[in-house]
Amino acid sequence: MDCKADRKASLLHIHHLALEGTILKNDAFLPALLKELYCFLKFNHCNKIQLHRRFFEIFSG
């Protein structure tokens, strides 16, 4: 994850988020990620997130 906080705009920019398929198969991962992103958002005095680029690698099998 590559991110930057724009505190004047109260916006956390996530420039690139890359996740591998094995992580996405774990049901607990996404809720945990959202919880930590919310904490990171508040730590940086932001109230919005903008995701610019993402890569989700899905494995079959």
C-alpha positions in Angstrom: 0.0 0.0 0.0 1.3 3.4 -1.0 -0.6 6.3 0.6 -0.4 10.0 1.5 -2.5 12.2 3.7 -3.8 15.5 2.4 -4.7 17.0 5.8 -6.0 20.3 4.3 -8.6 18.4 2.3 -9.0 15.7 5.1 -8.4 13.1 2.4 -6.2 10.0 2.6 -5.0 9.1 -0.8 -4.2 5.4 -1.4 -2.2 5.6 -4.5 -1.7 1.8 -4.9 -3.2 -1.1 -3.0 -2.0 -4.6 -4.0 -3.4 -7.8 -2.5 -2.7 -11.4 -3.2 -5.4 -14.0 -3.7 -4.4 -16.0 -0.7 -5.1 -13.0 1.6 -8.4 -12.4 -0.1 -9.5 -15.9 0.7 -9.2 -15.2 4.4 -12.7 -14.0 5.6 -11.2 -12.0 8.5 -8.8 -10.0 6.3 -11.0 -7.4 4.8 -12.8 -6.4 8.0 -9.4 -6.2 9.7 -8.0 -4.1 6.9 -11.0 -1.7 7.1 -10.6 -1.4 10.8 -7.0 -0.5 10.5 -7.6 1.9 7.6 -10.1 3.7 9.8 -7.6 4.1 12.6 -4.9 5.3 10.1 -7.5 7.7 8.7 -8.2 9.3 12.1 -4.5 9.3 13.1 -3.8 11.4 10.0 -6.8 13.8 10.7 -8.6 12.7 7.6 -12.3 11.7 7.1 -12.3 10.4 3.5 -10.3 7.8 1.5 -9.7 7.9 -2.2 -8.3 4.7 -3.8 -6.5 5.5 -7.0 -5.1 2.2 -8.2 -5.5 -1.4 -7.0 -4.3 -4.8 -7.9 -6.0 -8.0 -6.7 -4.2 -11.1 -7.7 -6.7 -14.0 -7.8 -5.4 -17.6 -7.8 -7.5 -20.4 -9.0 -7.0 -23.6 -7.1 
